[in-house]
């Protein structure tokens, strides 16, 4: 059997040299990047993405297995590239708006406008528990924090647009003088307000910042953008017209357990040491060698475009033209990049490698692991339900998108519906495992999909073929009611109906932010990765 796998893989790769495009490339790469990063790097990248997409939060320390990967990320070019992508989105959003006199942009300070990397580089890049006294003494009180360069550039551009800037920080009021001096030293010379926290204020970060934002609104300010490195600064009330999440895998400001990730890591260690894993790597290496030999001198060779390397990835800081695509993908998952119609043309190869590689599976595994860990802590009642989206959440349309540019081609409803009507979409393996585990806990499953009413029968058939045999409800979209309505509006309305029927939505998982935003979203939401398309 192993010999058959080897021969088939070799033939398939070699066939790419004779005119076949990357879109039909059948062989999984060892990582989603195609650069041979270690399996540990893949898992740590999944953890980091889960932090940015708000699937993991409130951690006291980063996983000890990820210290080196986190340091490489922070010190390499990928961190700055990710920050640049977010700041660009802030500027593009602000630039396209009509600016009014009291329009403001909110910025957090630590990890947003001022970098605390000099401190964390001396304290394990987040592997040590945060010590506020030591942080103040060794870092804040010295007033030498450098500016985050991409944020500083954006700050100056926003001022040029006529916007006012307000700094809203969790630093205490007794740090006002040193903070003002540090901001000016770093290049931030003007602002509308600097809001610090009174030492007597016992509110958590979400409550405190919500309260302060409410005061700003009462004073007549309009918050058009809210920029921070922590989800706690972007959650709660009066968050602004749009929020933007800067990357920060080092620290978090709320409490949550990392047990799911650690259990997942241990499981993968067993898997990665298995003969099966070794065989996959062996097949990959030999197949690529054969492919390179076959392609030499060919006018139609696949070339190295199908194995794009990363530039300044944080794994050595090498220059490779892939950072912008990776940053774009992270921006999508963190809801910084929105309302896009197609994947950037230059990113087709990158997205294809990601979707066919281990990184996509690892990212999905991390999200589903966190979902189950959360569910396993609950006392389940008869009316508790878990809402699943269908496409790219329970069923995979990757066989379709692999032949249509992995999202580079504009969406074609006719072609896509023909694919759906075949009823051949496979299960997403990690979602199927989660589904079965939730059922074993006594949780009822509700599928809530944007598929139209006329596709309900084929969806039922496809779900059962893929391994989903039991559910409480399958809700499809009645276009006579929701024609012209956004997915957020439709799904919010249907979730409200579920709650009016007495159900408790204890979990909600989807690949689109529109699956988990709006009203009646449930007690916790989980965002699965999907860089191939966007639904508003």
TORDREN-40514 format. One record per residue (C-alpha): residue in three letters; x, y negated, z. Coordinates in steps of 0.02 Angstrom, whole numbers, padded with zeros to 5 digits, always signed. Each point is the difference from the previous one (the first is absolute). Last residue first. Example, Ala and Ser with C-alpha at 12.3 -4.5 7.8 and 13.67 -1.06 7.14 Angstrom:
SER+00684+00053+00357ALA-00069+00172+00033
//
This chain:
UNK-01055-01988+00236UNK+00069+00156-00082UNK+00186+00011-00040UNK+00090+00131-00103UNK+00155+00110-00009UNK+00092-00047+00162UNK-00105+00113+00111UNK+00057+00043+00176UNK-00128+00053+00131UNK-00066-00136+00116UNK-00073+00056+00167UNK-00138-00087+00097UNK-00047+00011+00182UNK-00161-00026+00099UNK-00107-00016-00155UNK-00005-00120-00148UNK-00172-00069+00043UNK+00039-00159-00095UNK+00125-00042-00137UNK+00165+00090-00025UNK+00038+00187+00001UNK-00049+00062-00172UNK+00037-00170-00080UNK+00180+00024+00059UNK+00007+00145-00121UNK+00070+00174+00034UNK-00131+00044+00129UNK-00026+00059+00177UNK-00131-00048+00130UNK-00004+00069+00176UNK-00117-00003+00150UNK-00152-00051-00099UNK-00138+00030+00127UNK-00163+00058-00081UNK-00170-00057+00063UNK-00090-00028-00164UNK+00036-00186+00017UNK+00184+00048+00007UNK-00015+00091-00166UNK-00095-00146-00077UNK+00140-00119+00053UNK+00125+00116-00084UNK-00102-00012-00160UNK-00003-00190+00005UNK+00186-00014+00036UNK+00035+00120-00143UNK-00098-00102-00127UNK+00064-00170+00056UNK+00182+00055+00005UNK-00019+00089-00167UNK-00057-00163-00076UNK-00177-00026-00062UNK-00039-00022-00185UNK-00127+00141+00001UNK-00025+00055+00180UNK-00185+00044+00004UNK-00030+00068-00175UNK+00180+00061+00003UNK-00040+00126+00136UNK+00174+00045+00059UNK+00031+00173+00070UNK-00017+00057+00180UNK+00043+00181+00039UNK-00066+00042+00172UNK+00032+00119+00145UNK+00138+00099-00085UNK+00055+00178-00033UNK+00091+00091-00139UNK+00147-00114-00040UNK+00122+00122-00080UNK+00035-00074-00173UNK-00138+00104-00080UNK-00121-00065+00131UNK+00048-00182-00030UNK-00010+00023-00188UNK-00175+00073+00006UNK-00066-00138+00114UNK+00084-00130-00111UNK-00077+00079-00155UNK-00173-00017+00078UNK+00027-00178+00064UNK+00063-00069-00165UNK-00167-00076-00052UNK-00010-00093+00166UNK+00157-00100-00037UNK+00173+00031+00075UNK+00044-00134+00127UNK+00018+00132+00133UNK-00052+00029+00181UNK+00031+00179+00056UNK-00064+00032+00176UNK+00082+00131+00110UNK-00064+00058+00169UNK+00126+00019+00141UNK-00003+00162+00099UNK+00188+00007+00030UNK+00014+00141-00128UNK-00085-00114-00126UNK+00135-00131+00030UNK+00135+00130-00029UNK-00078+00055-00164UNK-00013-00178-00066UNK+00179-00037+00054UNK+00065+00150-00097UNK-00100-00053-00152UNK+00069-00177+00016UNK+00177+00068+00003UNK-00030+00106-00154UNK-00084-00132-00109UNK-00127+00114-00079UNK+00005+00031-00186UNK-00109-00094-00126UNK-00077+00125-00120UNK-00182-00055-00003UNK+00007-00027-00188UNK-00122-00144+00022UNK+00133-00098+00094UNK+00118+00008-00150UNK-00135-00058-00119UNK-00038-00138+00126UNK+00181-00057-00009UNK-00001-00010-00190UNK-00160-00102-00006UNK+00048-00109+00149UNK+00165-00055-00078UNK+00109-00085+00130UNK+00140-00101-00078UNK+00158+00103-00033UNK+00142-00021+00125UNK-00094+00101+00132UNK+00106+00158-00004UNK+00023-00024-00188UNK-00154+00088-00061UNK+00051+00183-00012UNK+00061+00008+00180UNK-00158-00097+00045UNK-00114+00145-00045UNK+00098+00138+00088UNK+00022-00123+00147UNK-00187-00010+00026UNK+00015+00079+00173UNK-00151+00046+00105UNK-00018-00035+00186UNK+00076-00175+00009UNK+00057-00041-00177UNK-00184+00003-00055UNK-00116+00057+00142UNK-00010-00122+00147UNK-00014+00085+00168UNK-00105-00055+00148UNK+00019+00092+00165UNK-00156+00029+00101UNK-00049+00009+00184UNK-00185+00036+00027UNK+00020+00165+00094UNK+00132-00071+00117UNK+00189+00019-00003UNK+00107-00051+00148UNK+00148-00077-00089UNK+00188+00031+00014UNK+00006+00123-00146UNK-00074-00130-00115UNK+00151-00115+00025UNK+00126+00138-00034UNK-00104+00053-00150UNK+00006-00174-00077UNK+00185-00021+00039UNK+00039+00163-00089UNK-00109-00050-00146UNK+00099-00161-00021UNK+00168+00089+00016UNK-00050+00138-00121UNK-00055-00128-00130UNK+00168-00088+00008UNK+00090+00168-00011UNK-00101+00052-00152UNK+00036-00167-00085UNK+00184+00011+00046UNK+00019+00178-00064UNK-00008-00052-00181UNK-00132+00000-00135UNK-00086-00158+00063UNK+00163-00089+00038UNK+00084+00048-00163UNK-00151-00060-00097UNK-00006-00162+00099UNK+00184-00032-00040UNK-00017+00045-00183UNK-00152-00111-00023UNK+00078-00143+00098UNK+00060-00108-00145UNK-00178-00012-00064UNK-00065-00068+00165UNK-00141+00115+00061UNK-00166-00062-00067UNK-00144-00113+00050UNK+00066-00080+00160UNK-00124-00073+00124UNK+00118+00020+00147UNK+00184-00002+00047UNK+00018-00033+00187UNK-00116+00142+00048UNK+00139+00095+00091UNK-00014+00144-00124UNK+00007-00117-00150UNK+00149-00095+00069UNK+00089+00166+00031UNK-00027+00042-00184UNK+00063-00171-00056UNK+00153+00018+00110UNK+00038+00168-00082UNK-00023-00076-00172UNK+00109-00151+00042UNK+00136+00111+00070UNK+00019+00106-00155UNK+00135-00085-00101UNK+00151+00083+00085UNK+00132-00100+00093UNK+00070+00106+00141UNK-00033-00055+00179UNK+00059+00161+00080UNK-00165+00082+00043UNK-00086-00165+00035UNK-00076+00010-00171UNK+00117-00121-00082UNK-00065+00059-00168UNK-00094+00164-00009UNK+00033+00129-00133UNK-00114+00039-00146UNK-00006+00183-00052UNK-00122-00009-00146UNK+00093-00147-00073UNK+00159+00105+00003UNK-00025+00057-00178UNK-00157+00089-00064UNK+00090+00032-00163UNK-00087-00050-00160UNK+00155-00050-00098UNK+00090+00154+00068UNK+00188-00013+00025UNK+00000+00098+00162UNK-00178+00046+00044UNK+00022+00189+00012UNK+00150-00015+00115UNK-00090-00126+00111UNK-00151+00113+00007UNK+00106+00150+00048UNK+00080-00097+00142UNK-00169-00066+00054UNK-00069+00177+00006UNK+00149+00062+00099UNK-00019-00135+00132UNK-00190+00017+00013UNK+00000+00189+00007UNK+00130-00003+00138UNK-00098-00132+00098UNK-00157+00104-00013UNK+00094+00159+00049UNK+00071-00083+00154UNK-00174-00055+00052UNK-00069+00175-00025UNK+00145+00077+00096UNK-00055-00101+00150UNK+00098-00138+00085UNK-00115-00138-00062UNK-00152+00093+00062UNK+00060+00019+00178UNK+00056-00181+00004UNK-00168-00047-00074UNK-00091+00071+00150UNK+00113-00092+00121UNK-00029-00164-00092UNK-00188+00026-00001UNK-00003+00028+00187UNK+00102-00160+00021UNK-00116-00096-00115UNK-00155+00059+00090UNK+00074-00037+00171UNK+00037-00181-00043UNK-00128-00067+00122UNK-00077-00172-00005UNK+00019-00160+00097UNK+00000-00175-00073UNK+00139-00125-00042UNK+00110+00098-00121UNK+00188+00006-00029UNK+00132+00048-00127UNK-00095+00045-00160UNK-00037-00182-00042UNK-00057-00047-00174UNK-00099-00162-00025UNK-00189+00017+00003UNK-00101-00134-00089UNK-00174-00056+00053UNK-00128-00088-00106UNK-00142-00123+00033UNK+00053-00016+00180UNK+00013+00117+00150UNK-00144-00086+00089UNK-00032+00154+00107UNK+00102+00156+00037UNK+00143+00063-00106UNK+00143-00087-00091UNK+00111-00036+00150UNK-00028+00175+00070UNK+00049+00070-00170UNK+00177-00060+00034UNK+00122-00077-00126UNK-00102-00157-00024UNK-00079-00117-00127UNK-00174-00076+00012UNK-00066-00091-00152UNK-00142-00122-00035UNK-00028-00049+00180UNK-00118-00149-00010UNK+00031-00127+00138UNK-00144-00098+00075UNK+00046+00004+00185UNK-00125+00141+00026UNK+00096+00101-00130UNK+00161-00030+00095UNK-00081+00051+00164UNK-00061+00162-00080UNK+00178+00034-00058UNK+00061-00017+00179UNK-00130+00122+00065UNK+00035+00127-00138UNK+00186-00016+00038UNK-00024+00038+00184UNK-00125+00141-00027UNK+00107+00090-00129UNK+00160-00024+00101UNK-00071+00061+00164UNK-00076-00127+00118UNK+00084-00028+00168UNK+00029-00188-00020UNK+00092-00065+00154UNK+00163-00011-00098UNK-00085-00119-00124UNK+00027+00060-00177UNK+00079-00111-00132UNK-00079-00103-00139UNK+00113-00106-00111UNK-00107-00122-00097UNK+00002-00097-00164UNK+00174+00049-00054UNK+00162-00079-00058UNK+00185+00044-00003UNK+00004+00188-00026UNK+00181+00023-00057UNK+00073+00123+00126UNK+00064-00140+00113UNK-00173-00077-00002UNK-00082+00162+00053UNK+00132+00031+00133UNK-00022-00172+00077UNK-00189+00019+00006UNK+00019+00174+00076UNK+00125-00060+00131UNK-00119-00139+00052UNK-00157+00108+00001UNK+00071+00147+00096UNK-00091-00047+00162UNK-00162+00011-00101UNK+00022+00187-00021UNK+00036+00083-00168UNK-00151+00089-00073UNK+00006-00115-00150UNK-00115-00106-00106UNK+00099-00116-00116UNK-00111-00118-00099UNK+00044-00059-00175UNK-00093-00135-00095UNK-00025+00019-00187UNK+00043-00135-00126UNK+00060+00117-00137UNK+00179-00052+00038UNK-00027+00059+00180UNK-00049+00170-00069UNK+00160+00007-00103UNK+00107-00042+00151UNK-00081+00136+00105UNK+00020+00124-00143UNK+00187-00026-00008UNK+00011+00015+00189UNK-00102+00161-00004UNK+00116+00075-00131UNK+00155-00045+00101UNK-00055+00064+00170UNK+00074-00141+00099UNK+00142+00035+00121UNK-00026+00019+00188UNK+00128-00106+00090UNK-00106-00073+00140UNK+00104+00079+00138UNK-00153+00013+00112UNK-00091+00112-00126UNK+00138+00129-00021UNK+00095+00072+00146UNK-00100-00076+00142UNK-00171+00005-00081UNK+00020+00176-00070UNK+00076+00061+00164UNK-00150-00062+00097UNK-00124+00066-00129UNK+00072+00176+00000UNK-00063+00098-00150UNK+00030+00187+00011UNK+00156+00052-00095UNK-00019+00083-00172UNK-00053-00167-00076UNK+00154-00030-00106UNK+00111+00080+00132UNK+00029-00149+00112UNK+00144-00098-00077UNK-00081-00001-00172UNK-00160-00050+00090UNK+00072-00166+00056UNK+00078-00053-00166UNK-00159+00064-00086UNK-00106-00127+00094UNK-00029-00103-00157UNK-00093-00165+00014UNK-00147-00040-00113UNK-00091+00168+00010UNK+00095+00121+00113UNK-00020-00118+00146UNK-00100-00154-00052UNK-00180+00033-00055UNK-00055-00112-00141UNK-00169-00080-00029UNK-00035-00093-00162UNK-00109-00154+00015UNK-00133-00092-00099UNK-00053-00160+00088UNK+00021-00119-00147UNK-00068+00117-00132UNK+00098+00102-00127UNK-00090+00070-00152UNK+00063+00177-00013UNK+00112+00083-00129UNK+00161-00053+00084UNK-00055+00073+00168UNK-00028+00175-00070UNK+00159-00004-00104UNK+00098-00061+00152UNK-00062+00136+00116UNK+00027+00133-00133UNK+00178-00060-00024UNK+00028+00012+00187UNK-00056+00182+00000UNK+00112+00047-00147UNK+00149-00090+00076UNK-00020+00091+00165UNK+00001+00168-00090UNK+00155-00053-00097UNK+00084-00058+00161UNK-00033+00168+00083UNK+00053+00096-00156UNK+00169-00087-00014UNK+00083+00096+00140UNK+00026-00046+00182UNK-00181+00029+00049UNK-00022+00159-00103UNK+00167+00075+00050UNK-00036-00036+00183UNK-00172+00080-00016UNK+00073+00155-00085UNK+00133+00014+00136UNK-00126-00016+00141UNK-00129+00115-00081UNK+00025+00162+00097UNK-00018-00095+00163UNK-00177-00046-00050UNK-00023-00189+00020UNK-00032-00061+00176UNK-00152-00060+00097UNK-00121+00035-00143UNK-00156-00108-00005UNK-00044+00040-00179UNK-00005+00141-00126UNK-00130-00002-00140UNK+00014-00188-00014UNK+00062+00003-00182UNK+00171-00069+00050UNK+00020+00128+00139UNK-00054+00142-00114UNK+00128-00059-00128UNK+00137+00009+00132UNK-00051+00176+00051UNK-00002+00056-00181UNK+00173-00077-00028UNK+00057+00097+00153UNK-00065+00161-00079UNK+00086-00033-00166UNK+00162-00050+00086UNK-00002+00165+00094UNK-00020+00092-00165UNK+00161-00081-00056UNK+00001-00124-00143UNK+00035+00081-00169UNK-00031-00157-00101UNK-00163+00046-00086UNK-00101-00121+00104UNK-00145+00107+00054UNK+00121+00126+00068UNK+00060+00172-00055UNK-00080-00029-00171UNK-00154+00097-00051UNK+00001+00075-00174UNK-00143-00025-00122UNK+00044-00155-00101UNK-00156-00036-00102UNK+00005-00187+00022UNK+00189+00002-00019UNK-00024+00013-00187UNK+00025+00155-00108UNK+00104-00039-00154UNK+00121+00144-00004UNK+00108-00026+00153UNK-00144+00029+00119UNK-00003+00181-00055UNK+00160+00029+00098UNK-00093-00039+00160UNK-00140+00121-00039UNK+00119+00138-00056UNK+00104-00013+00158UNK-00152-00002+00113UNK-00071+00154-00087UNK+00164+00094+00014UNK+00022-00040+00185UNK-00179+00043+00045UNK+00016+00165-00093UNK+00163+00040+00090UNK-00083-00037+00166UNK-00140+00121-00044
//
